[in-house]
């Protein structure tokens, strides 16, 4: 069994060689000093970026538990009317059933199961 080389290996090796030559032939120090204001701006931007909340936290802000508490209690309050078959009492609250299923909107497999 023969080994095949990746088609990206040669271009990657050429880029690495070019970067090495550029660094070897360039002067060791930069030609100008960065201004203090620019340096502080860069540090401040880095601190802001590193301390910002992660994007995954935006999906979990308590919506499922809030929906379960708000609409679940309203649906459970209709238990007696459902047992009696009182459609006149249930009809104005039908929207609560649909909104209750929204508690699982970030979990598609559960959402399909509960909203079917």
CORFENQUI-V235933 format. One record per residue. N is the residue number from 1. PSI is psi in whole degrees, -180 to 180 (none if undefined). Layout:
{{N PSI} {N PSI}}
This chain:
{{1 126} {2 152} {3 139} {4 138} {5 144} {6 143} {7 -17} {8 -8} {9 -46} {10 -49} {11 -37} {12 -40} {13 -38} {14 -41} {15 -41} {16 -40} {17 -41} {18 -41} {19 -40} {20 -44} {21 -41} {22 -44} {23 -37} {24 -34} {25 -11} {26 155} {27 154} {28 -29} {29 152} {30 160} {31 -28} {32 158} {33 142} {34 139} {35 151} {36 -38} {37 -41} {38 -41} {39 -44} {40 -37} {41 -42} {42 -41} {43 -44} {44 -42} {45 -40} {46 -41} {47 -42} {48 -44} {49 -43} {50 -26} {51 4} {52 153} {53 152} {54 147} {55 -30} {56 -25} {57 -20} {58 -25} {59 -19} {60 94} {61 25} {62 9} {63 -45} {64 -45} {65 -35} {66 -43} {67 -41} {68 -41} {69 -47} {70 -53} {71 -28} {72 -41} {73 -35} {74 -38} {75 -40} {76 -30} {77 -22} {78 5} {79 -42} {80 -41} {81 -35} {82 -42} {83 -37} {84 -20} {85 26} {86 89} {87 -26} {88 -33} {89 -27} {90 -36} {91 -45} {92 -15} {93 12} {94 -33} {95 -31} {96 -36} {97 -43} {98 -40} {99 -30} {100 -37} {101 -21} {102 -14} {103 -23} {104 21} {105 -21} {106 -1} {107 87} {108 -39} {109 -39} {110 -37} {111 -44} {112 -38} {113 -43} {114 -26} {115 0} {116 none}}
